[in-house]
Amino acid sequence: MTPSNWWMFHGNTEHSGLVQGSRIRRDTIDRFGLLHDIPIPGPVLSVPAVVDGHVYVGLANNHDLPGANGGKFLKIDLRTGATVAEFEWPIDPREGDSHGFMGMGCTPAVWNGGVYFSAFNGKFYCLNQTDLGLRWVVDLRHADPAFNQPVSNLGEPLPNPPAAGWSSPVIASSDGNNGLVFVGMGEGENPGCFGFVYALDALTGQVQWIHCTCQFEEGVANAPNVLPPSVVTGTPPAPFSVGPRDPVIRGASVWSSIAYDARLDRLYCATGNPVPDGPLPTKGFSNGILALDASSGEFRGFFQPPPDSSYRATDVDVDFGGSPTLYTLNGRRVVAAGCKNGGFFVLDAATLELLNWRQLLPYYNDGRQIPSVDPHVGPNDQRMDPFVPNRMSDDIDQENYSGTYSTAAVHVGLGRLFVGVGGNNYHNVQAGIDYATTPFLRALDWQSLADAWPMDDGDPRRYREAQPPMYRTPGESGLSSPAVVNDVVFCSTSKIAVYAFDAYSGRMLWQDDLGEQTGGMNGGYGYCLGPAVSGDYVVAGALVFGRRGGVLRIYGLRE
């Protein structure tokens, strides 16, 4: 079997996380280990791409530049670990992400001799695959007439965060030579910013269509290429037009990679919180899955989770931070996605009808909420990991820090989904997850969504074979996307660690600690957002303490 390339986020346009052509299995894992520990000048805040024997990865900050104000993109030989090409871009620190990141935080798409990625300066790049020379760059934050881009999505000035490119691009092509590249751009925490989905010609960078993810008129679907008046100066070029008024609701940004289904020629865009925000249901096309026609940008449907899917009715800021995943279930094409409210949903891909859902966060066996799961405290409560009763949490609106940002991986042979659980690990309210009750990775039957690994008889019930490493490390969360290789599931965590589990039972087969967290408000600060797998190789990068902020490692089978 020919090894498959991990050529874009989660391996393919369906975001299945499923690897073909690998010899990595349970019975070969004893020969699996570290091949190269590569010195890099900054943190990795994404999953790399692995194509034709090379790793393609960008840094969130480039410490080779003054003040680390800019990004660097690397091409690395998979077999030797040698860097064979670089591309870097400096930026004004006022133009970067609000978290202090100045480079990039998405998985590049490597296609037809080009390398595509969005960056924290609001620009979208295409490089030559061979030498990483610049082909073209389009500004998606400011109007860029040379590329038929009329939008200036500036919002309110600093200290409000500017529109930035977190979304990993997806490319659709019918002939393998020309195609469209799709990417989201926006900001959900700036009260003046809108969310947009862009379709660009993959060869030239010319913008073909734009869909605003902020609903103009309640109850009416947005038309493609109709733009808010405040983002356009003068008369826009064809095919764009200006709407009669700005949408009242802002935000609804697409943070994650858009999934593409070739059978329906359809895009599935996971959206984030609106401005102003609140518990579900929220206004406009926020906190949900927006389906668009890939060729035209026409609206094809929208799904928002029901309010009772939140672990607590007072959960707010419940973005869909991970990407949708497509697979075929009993002959029907379905799309699955998890929400920061803890809910995981399976929808009909053609209609977005809700077929099934479950809450990923645990309850007591009698169905009661667990007080230490998704706790909510008042705005002036600065206690670290505070214990509060359910009745208090159920009365106070607050972000759910415990739900999922993960993109599910699909095991077709077993009929299972694997999805990470837990958010970032530096809030004083809750660092990561309530580790004693909550697994950082869920294994689900892809039809019933019931737990697929053996459970113990505790209250709440926990995965029996996955102890350790689960339920052991305070706050350790699965803010990452797993990958499936034969009978092995790879995932990474906020510890910062990479694990391999038996896909059948959940037993840990292998692990590696990439580094230490940087310290911070509560439990530290550090990320490894998931492994990339191609053939017999696994690649993972992270944000860590020391080492100029980052680590990149290549693992594989030793002969």
C-alpha positions as CSV (number, residue, x, y, z in Angstrom):
1,M,0.0,0.0,0.0
2,T,1.4,3.4,-1.0
3,P,1.8,5.7,2.1
4,S,-0.6,8.7,2.0
5,N,0.6,12.2,2.5
6,W,-0.7,14.3,5.4
7,W,-1.1,17.1,2.9
8,M,-3.4,19.4,4.9
9,F,-5.1,19.7,8.3
10,H,-6.1,16.3,9.6
11,G,-4.8,14.5,6.5
12,N,-7.4,15.2,3.9
13,T,-10.4,17.4,2.8
14,E,-12.8,15.3,4.9
15,H,-10.6,15.8,8.0
16,S,-10.8,12.1,8.9
17,G,-7.4,11.9,10.6
18,L,-7.1,8.4,9.0
19,V,-3.7,7.2,7.8
20,Q,-3.2,4.8,4.9
21,G,-0.1,2.8,4.0
22,S,1.7,2.7,7.4
23,R,3.4,-0.2,9.1
24,I,2.8,1.3,12.5
25,R,0.7,-1.2,14.5
26,R,0.4,-2.6,18.0
27,D,2.8,-5.3,17.1
28,T,5.4,-3.0,15.7
29,I,5.2,-0.2,18.3
30,D,8.2,-1.7,20.2
31,R,10.3,-0.5,17.3
32,F,8.8,3.0,17.3
33,G,10.6,6.0,18.8
34,L,12.3,9.3,18.4
35,L,14.3,9.8,15.2
36,H,15.1,13.5,15.2
37,D,14.7,16.3,17.8
38,I,15.0,19.4,15.6
39,P,16.2,22.8,17.0
40,I,13.7,25.5,15.9
41,P,13.7,29.2,16.7
42,G,10.2,29.4,18.1
43,P,7.0,27.6,19.2
44,V,4.8,25.4,17.0
45,L,1.1,26.2,17.5
46,S,-0.3,23.9,14.8
47,V,-0.1,20.4,13.3
48,P,2.6,20.1,10.6
49,A,2.0,18.8,7.1
50,V,4.0,15.9,5.8
51,V,4.3,15.5,2.0
52,D,6.6,13.5,-0.2
53,G,9.3,13.0,2.4
54,H,9.3,16.5,3.9
55,V,7.8,18.2,6.9
56,Y,6.1,21.7,6.3
57,V,5.6,23.7,9.5
58,G,5.3,27.3,10.6
59,L,6.2,29.0,13.8
60,A,4.0,31.1,16.0
61,N,6.9,33.4,16.7
62,N,10.3,33.6,15.0
63,H,13.0,34.3,17.6
64,D,15.5,34.9,14.7
65,L,13.8,38.2,14.2
66,P,14.1,41.2,16.6
67,G,11.6,40.8,19.4
68,A,10.4,37.6,17.8
69,N,8.0,39.8,15.8
70,G,7.3,37.7,12.8
71,G,7.0,34.2,11.5
72,K,9.1,31.5,10.0
73,F,8.1,28.6,7.7
74,L,10.3,25.5,7.5
75,K,10.7,22.6,5.1
76,I,12.5,19.7,6.7
77,D,13.7,16.4,5.3
78,L,11.8,13.7,7.0
79,R,14.6,11.1,6.9
80,T,17.5,13.3,8.0
81,G,15.9,16.0,10.0
82,A,17.8,18.6,8.0
83,T,16.1,22.0,7.2
84,V,16.2,22.3,3.4
85,A,14.3,25.6,2.9
86,E,13.0,28.6,5.0
87,F,10.6,31.5,4.5
88,E,10.2,34.3,7.1
89,W,8.2,37.4,7.4
90,P,8.6,40.3,9.9
91,I,5.6,42.2,11.1
92,D,4.8,45.2,13.2
93,P,3.9,43.9,16.8
94,R,0.6,45.9,16.5
95,E,-0.4,43.7,13.6
96,G,-0.1,40.3,15.4
97,D,-2.5,38.1,17.3
98,S,-3.8,39.4,20.6
99,H,-2.0,36.6,22.5
100,G,1.4,37.9,21.4
101,F,1.8,35.5,18.5
102,M,3.4,37.0,15.4
103,G,3.7,34.1,13.0
104,M,1.1,31.5,12.2
105,G,-1.0,28.8,13.9
106,C,-2.5,26.7,11.1
107,T,-1.6,23.5,9.2
108,P,-0.5,24.4,5.7
109,A,-2.0,22.8,2.6
110,V,0.6,21.4,0.2
111,W,-0.9,20.9,-3.3
112,N,0.2,21.0,-6.9
113,G,3.6,22.5,-6.2
114,G,2.3,25.2,-3.8
115,V,2.3,25.6,0.0
116,Y,-0.7,27.6,1.4
117,F,-1.3,29.0,4.8
118,S,-2.9,31.9,6.7
119,A,-1.0,34.0,9.3
120,F,-1.6,36.1,12.3
121,N,-1.0,39.3,10.3
122,G,-4.2,38.7,8.5
123,K,-2.5,37.6,5.3
124,F,-2.8,34.4,3.2
125,Y,0.4,33.1,1.6
126,C,1.3,30.8,-1.3
127,L,4.9,29.5,-1.5
128,N,6.8,27.3,-4.0
129,Q,6.9,23.8,-2.6
130,T,10.5,23.2,-3.8
131,D,12.3,26.2,-2.3
132,L,9.6,28.1,-0.3
133,G,9.9,31.1,-2.5
134,L,7.0,33.5,-2.4
135,R,4.4,33.0,-5.2
136,W,1.8,35.5,-3.9
137,V,0.3,36.9,-0.7
138,V,-3.2,38.3,-0.3
139,D,-4.2,40.6,2.5
140,L,-7.5,39.4,4.0
141,R,-7.5,42.0,6.8
142,H,-7.2,45.0,4.5
143,A,-8.6,45.5,1.0
144,D,-6.2,44.1,-1.6
145,P,-7.5,45.2,-5.1
146,A,-4.7,43.4,-6.9
147,F,-6.3,40.1,-5.8
148,N,-10.0,41.2,-6.2
149,Q,-10.2,41.5,-2.4
150,P,-12.5,44.4,-1.4
151,V,-12.8,43.8,2.4
152,S,-11.2,45.8,5.2
153,N,-12.2,43.9,8.3
154,L,-10.5,46.2,10.9
155,G,-13.0,46.4,13.8
156,E,-12.3,48.4,16.9
157,P,-8.7,49.5,17.4
158,L,-6.2,48.1,19.9
159,P,-6.3,46.7,22.6
160,N,-9.1,44.8,20.8
161,P,-7.7,41.9,18.9
162,P,-7.4,42.3,15.1
163,A,-8.8,39.8,12.6
164,A,-6.3,37.1,12.2
165,G,-5.7,33.9,10.3
166,W,-6.1,30.8,12.5
167,S,-8.0,28.7,9.9
168,S,-6.1,26.0,8.1
169,P,-6.8,26.1,4.3
170,V,-8.6,23.4,2.4
171,I,-8.3,22.9,-1.4
172,A,-10.9,21.5,-3.7
173,S,-9.9,20.5,-7.3
174,S,-11.7,18.4,-9.9
175,D,-8.7,17.9,-12.2
176,G,-5.7,18.2,-9.8
177,N,-4.3,21.1,-11.8
178,N,-6.6,24.0,-10.8
179,G,-8.8,24.5,-7.9
180,L,-10.2,26.7,-5.1
181,V,-8.6,27.2,-1.7
182,F,-11.0,28.0,1.1
183,V,-10.1,29.7,4.4
184,G,-11.8,31.6,7.2
185,M,-10.7,35.0,8.5
186,G,-12.2,37.1,11.4
187,E,-12.2,37.7,15.1
188,G,-14.9,36.9,17.7
189,E,-13.5,39.0,20.5
190,N,-13.4,42.4,18.7
191,P,-16.9,44.1,18.8
192,G,-16.3,45.6,15.4
193,C,-15.0,42.6,13.4
194,F,-17.0,40.3,11.1
195,G,-16.4,36.7,10.1
196,F,-15.8,35.8,6.4
197,V,-15.2,32.7,4.4
198,Y,-13.0,33.3,1.3
199,A,-12.6,31.2,-1.9
200,L,-9.4,32.0,-3.8
201,D,-8.1,30.7,-7.1
202,A,-5.4,28.3,-6.0
203,L,-3.1,29.2,-8.8
204,T,-3.4,33.0,-8.8
205,G,-4.8,34.0,-5.4
206,Q,-7.6,35.9,-7.0
207,V,-10.6,36.0,-4.7
208,Q,-13.6,34.2,-6.4
209,W,-16.3,34.6,-3.8
210,I,-16.8,35.7,-0.2
211,H,-19.5,34.7,2.3
212,C,-20.1,36.8,5.4
213,T,-20.8,34.5,8.4
214,C,-22.6,37.3,10.3
215,Q,-26.3,37.2,9.4
216,F,-27.7,40.4,7.8
217,E,-31.3,39.7,8.5
218,E,-32.7,37.3,11.2
219,G,-34.4,34.3,9.6
220,V,-33.0,35.0,6.1
221,A,-29.9,33.2,4.7
222,N,-27.0,35.4,3.6
223,A,-26.3,35.6,-0.1
224,P,-22.7,35.1,-1.2
225,N,-20.6,38.2,-2.1
226,V,-22.9,40.6,-0.2
227,L,-20.6,42.6,2.1
228,P,-21.3,44.8,5.1
229,P,-21.1,48.5,4.1
230,S,-18.5,49.3,6.8
231,V,-15.9,47.0,5.3
232,V,-16.0,48.4,1.8
233,T,-14.8,51.7,0.4
234,G,-16.4,52.8,-2.8
235,T,-17.9,50.4,-5.3
236,P,-16.6,46.9,-5.0
237,P,-15.5,44.9,-8.0
238,A,-17.6,42.1,-9.5
239,P,-19.1,39.8,-8.3
240,F,-19.4,41.7,-5.0
241,S,-22.1,44.1,-3.8
242,V,-22.7,46.1,-0.6
243,G,-25.7,45.2,1.7
244,P,-28.2,47.8,2.9
245,R,-26.8,47.8,6.4
246,D,-24.2,46.1,8.6
247,P,-25.3,43.0,10.5
248,V,-26.1,43.7,14.1
249,I,-24.3,40.6,15.2
250,R,-20.5,40.5,14.7
251,G,-18.0,37.8,15.2
252,A,-19.1,34.3,14.2
253,S,-15.6,33.6,13.0
254,V,-14.3,30.4,11.4
255,W,-11.3,29.5,13.5
256,S,-10.7,26.0,12.3
257,S,-10.2,24.3,9.0
258,I,-13.2,24.1,6.7
259,A,-14.1,20.5,5.7
260,Y,-15.0,19.7,2.0
261,D,-17.2,16.9,0.7
262,A,-16.5,16.2,-3.0
263,R,-19.7,14.2,-3.5
264,L,-21.9,17.2,-2.5
265,D,-19.4,19.9,-3.6
266,R,-20.0,21.3,-0.2
267,L,-18.1,23.1,2.6
268,Y,-18.7,22.7,6.3
269,C,-17.5,25.7,8.3
270,A,-17.4,25.6,12.1
271,T,-18.2,29.0,13.6
272,G,-17.4,30.7,16.9
273,N,-19.1,33.1,19.3
274,P,-21.0,36.2,18.3
275,V,-20.6,39.7,19.6
276,P,-22.6,40.2,21.8
277,D,-22.4,36.8,23.2
278,G,-24.6,34.7,25.6
279,P,-25.8,31.1,26.3
280,L,-27.3,29.1,23.5
281,P,-29.2,29.8,21.4
282,T,-27.1,32.7,20.1
283,K,-27.9,35.0,17.2
284,G,-26.8,34.7,13.6
285,F,-24.6,32.0,12.1
286,S,-22.6,31.7,15.4
287,N,-21.6,28.7,17.5
288,G,-22.6,26.2,14.8
289,I,-21.9,24.5,11.5
290,L,-22.5,26.5,8.3
291,A,-22.8,24.6,5.0
292,L,-22.0,26.4,1.7
293,D,-21.8,25.4,-1.9
294,A,-18.1,25.2,-2.7
295,S,-18.3,26.5,-6.3
296,S,-20.5,29.5,-5.6
297,G,-20.6,30.2,-1.8
298,E,-24.4,29.8,-1.8
299,F,-25.9,29.0,1.6
300,R,-26.9,25.3,2.0
301,G,-27.8,25.1,5.7
302,F,-26.9,25.9,9.3
303,F,-26.9,23.9,12.5
304,Q,-26.6,25.3,16.0
305,P,-26.7,23.0,19.0
306,P,-29.8,22.9,21.2
307,P,-29.4,24.7,24.6
308,D,-29.7,21.4,26.5
309,S,-26.5,20.1,24.9
310,S,-24.4,22.5,27.0
311,Y,-23.1,20.9,30.2
312,R,-24.5,23.9,32.0
313,A,-27.3,26.2,30.6
314,T,-25.0,29.1,31.7
315,D,-22.2,28.1,29.3
316,V,-21.2,31.0,27.1
317,D,-18.4,31.6,24.4
318,V,-19.2,28.0,23.2
319,D,-17.3,28.2,19.9
320,F,-16.9,25.3,17.5
321,G,-13.1,25.4,17.8
322,G,-12.3,22.1,16.1
323,S,-13.1,21.2,12.5
324,P,-15.9,19.1,11.2
325,T,-15.2,15.5,10.1
326,L,-17.0,13.7,7.2
327,Y,-17.6,10.0,7.0
328,T,-20.2,7.5,5.6
329,L,-22.5,5.9,8.1
330,N,-24.9,3.1,6.8
331,G,-24.6,4.5,3.3
332,R,-25.4,8.1,4.4
333,R,-22.9,10.9,4.3
334,V,-22.6,12.5,7.7
335,V,-20.6,15.4,9.3
336,A,-19.5,15.2,12.9
337,A,-18.2,18.0,15.1
338,G,-17.6,18.9,18.8
339,C,-18.4,22.1,20.5
340,K,-16.8,23.9,23.4
341,N,-20.0,23.4,25.4
342,G,-18.9,19.7,25.6
343,G,-21.5,18.4,23.1
344,F,-20.6,16.2,20.1
345,F,-22.9,16.1,17.2
346,V,-23.5,13.9,14.1
347,L,-25.5,15.5,11.3
348,D,-26.8,14.5,7.9
349,A,-24.3,16.1,5.5
350,A,-26.9,16.9,2.9
351,T,-29.5,18.5,5.2
352,L,-27.6,19.2,8.5
353,E,-30.4,17.3,10.3
354,L,-29.3,16.3,13.7
355,L,-29.0,12.5,13.8
356,N,-27.4,12.0,17.2
357,W,-25.4,13.8,19.9
358,R,-23.8,13.2,23.3
359,Q,-22.1,15.2,26.1
360,L,-18.4,14.4,26.2
361,L,-18.0,15.6,29.8
362,P,-18.9,13.1,32.5
363,Y,-21.9,13.0,34.9
364,Y,-22.4,11.0,38.0
365,N,-24.0,7.6,37.3
366,D,-27.4,8.9,38.4
367,G,-27.2,11.7,35.8
368,R,-26.3,14.5,38.1
369,Q,-23.7,17.1,37.1
370,I,-20.3,16.9,38.8
371,P,-19.5,20.1,40.6
372,S,-15.8,20.1,39.7
373,V,-16.6,19.7,35.9
374,D,-17.2,23.0,34.1
375,P,-17.3,25.1,37.3
376,H,-18.6,28.7,37.0
377,V,-17.6,31.5,39.4
378,G,-18.3,35.2,39.8
379,P,-16.2,37.8,38.0
380,N,-14.3,38.8,41.1
381,D,-13.5,35.3,42.3
382,Q,-9.8,34.8,41.7
383,R,-9.3,31.5,43.5
384,M,-7.3,28.9,41.7
385,D,-9.4,25.8,40.7
386,P,-12.2,26.9,43.0
387,F,-14.7,24.4,44.3
388,V,-18.3,25.6,43.8
389,P,-21.6,23.8,44.1
390,N,-23.7,23.0,41.0
391,R,-26.3,25.5,42.0
392,M,-23.8,28.3,41.8
393,S,-22.3,27.2,38.5
394,D,-25.8,26.9,37.1
395,D,-26.6,30.5,38.0
396,I,-23.4,32.3,36.6
397,D,-22.8,32.8,32.9
398,Q,-19.2,31.7,32.1
399,E,-17.1,30.1,29.4
400,N,-16.9,26.3,29.4
401,Y,-13.2,25.6,29.7
402,S,-13.7,21.8,29.7
403,G,-15.4,21.1,26.4
404,T,-13.8,20.1,23.2
405,Y,-11.7,22.0,20.6
406,S,-10.7,18.7,19.0
407,T,-11.3,17.4,15.5
408,A,-12.4,13.7,15.6
409,A,-10.4,11.0,13.9
410,V,-12.3,8.2,12.2
411,H,-11.5,4.4,12.5
412,V,-13.5,2.9,9.6
413,G,-12.6,-0.7,10.4
414,L,-13.8,-0.4,14.0
415,G,-16.6,2.1,13.4
416,R,-15.2,4.4,16.0
417,L,-14.5,8.1,16.5
418,F,-11.7,9.4,18.7
419,V,-11.9,13.0,20.0
420,G,-9.9,15.0,22.4
421,V,-11.5,16.6,25.5
422,G,-10.6,19.8,27.3
423,G,-9.5,23.3,26.7
424,N,-6.5,25.5,27.5
425,N,-4.7,25.1,30.7
426,Y,-4.0,28.5,32.2
427,H,-7.3,29.8,33.5
428,N,-7.7,30.3,37.3
429,V,-11.2,28.8,37.1
430,Q,-10.1,25.5,35.7
431,A,-6.9,24.4,34.2
432,G,-7.6,22.0,31.4
433,I,-10.1,19.4,32.7
434,D,-11.3,17.9,35.9
435,Y,-8.7,15.2,35.4
436,A,-9.9,12.8,38.1
437,T,-13.2,12.3,36.4
438,T,-12.7,13.3,32.7
439,P,-10.6,11.5,30.1
440,F,-8.5,13.7,27.8
441,L,-9.5,11.4,24.9
442,R,-12.9,9.8,24.2
443,A,-13.4,6.7,22.1
444,L,-16.9,6.6,20.7
445,D,-19.0,4.2,18.6
446,W,-19.5,6.2,15.5
447,Q,-23.3,5.4,15.3
448,S,-24.5,5.3,18.9
449,L,-21.7,7.7,20.3
450,A,-21.5,5.4,23.3
451,D,-18.0,4.9,24.9
452,A,-16.2,2.2,22.9
453,W,-13.4,1.4,25.3
454,P,-14.0,-0.8,28.4
455,M,-15.3,1.2,31.4
456,D,-14.8,0.5,35.1
457,D,-17.6,0.4,37.8
458,G,-16.7,3.7,39.5
459,D,-18.9,6.8,39.9
460,P,-18.4,8.3,37.3
461,R,-17.3,5.5,35.2
462,R,-13.8,5.8,33.7
463,Y,-11.9,4.0,30.9
464,R,-10.4,0.9,32.6
465,E,-7.5,0.2,30.3
466,A,-6.4,3.8,29.8
467,Q,-5.2,4.2,33.4
468,P,-2.4,5.5,33.2
469,P,-2.0,8.0,31.7
470,M,-5.6,9.2,31.9
471,Y,-7.0,10.5,35.2
472,R,-3.5,10.9,36.6
473,T,-2.0,14.4,35.8
474,P,-3.8,17.5,37.1
475,G,-5.4,19.5,34.3
476,E,-4.0,17.4,31.5
477,S,-6.4,18.0,28.5
478,G,-6.8,16.9,25.0
479,L,-6.7,20.3,23.3
480,S,-5.5,18.6,20.1
481,S,-6.7,16.4,17.3
482,P,-5.9,12.6,17.3
483,A,-4.8,10.5,14.4
484,V,-5.7,6.8,13.6
485,V,-3.0,4.5,12.2
486,N,-4.2,0.8,11.7
487,D,-4.9,-0.3,15.3
488,V,-3.1,2.6,17.0
489,V,-4.5,6.0,18.0
490,F,-2.0,8.9,18.5
491,C,-3.0,11.9,20.5
492,S,-1.2,14.8,22.2
493,T,-2.0,16.7,25.4
494,S,-1.3,19.9,27.3
495,K,1.1,18.0,29.6
496,I,3.0,18.4,27.0
497,A,3.0,14.8,25.8
498,V,2.3,12.6,22.8
499,Y,0.7,9.1,23.3
500,A,-0.1,6.0,21.3
501,F,-3.1,4.0,22.5
502,D,-4.5,0.6,21.5
503,A,-7.5,1.5,19.3
504,Y,-9.4,-1.6,20.6
505,S,-9.0,-1.2,24.3
506,G,-7.4,2.2,25.2
507,R,-4.3,0.6,26.7
508,M,-1.3,3.0,26.4
509,L,1.3,1.6,24.0
510,W,3.9,4.4,24.0
511,Q,4.5,8.0,25.1
512,D,6.9,10.9,24.8
513,D,7.1,14.1,26.9
514,L,8.1,17.0,24.6
515,G,8.9,19.6,27.2
516,E,7.7,21.6,30.2
517,Q,4.9,24.1,30.4
518,T,5.9,27.7,30.6
519,G,4.2,28.5,33.9
520,G,1.4,30.9,34.3
521,M,-1.9,31.6,36.1
522,N,-2.8,28.0,36.8
523,G,-1.1,24.8,35.8
524,G,1.1,26.4,33.2
525,Y,0.9,27.2,29.6
526,G,1.9,24.9,26.7
527,Y,0.4,23.2,23.7
528,C,0.9,20.3,21.3
529,L,-2.0,20.5,19.0
530,G,-1.7,17.0,17.5
531,P,0.5,14.7,15.5
532,A,0.8,14.5,11.7
533,V,1.4,11.0,10.3
534,S,2.7,9.8,6.9
535,G,3.8,6.3,6.2
536,D,6.0,5.1,9.1
537,Y,6.6,8.6,10.4
538,V,4.9,10.7,13.0
539,V,5.7,14.5,13.5
540,A,4.7,16.7,16.4
541,G,5.6,20.2,17.4
542,A,4.8,22.2,20.5
543,L,5.0,25.4,22.5
544,V,7.2,24.7,25.5
545,F,9.3,26.3,28.2
546,G,12.8,27.1,27.1
547,R,14.3,25.9,23.8
548,R,13.4,29.3,22.3
549,G,9.8,28.4,23.0
550,G,9.3,25.5,20.7
551,V,10.1,21.9,19.9
552,L,9.7,19.8,16.8
553,R,10.2,16.0,16.8
554,I,10.1,13.3,14.1
555,Y,9.3,9.8,15.2
556,G,9.2,6.6,13.3
557,L,9.9,2.8,13.0
558,R,13.5,1.8,13.5
559,E,14.6,-1.1,11.3
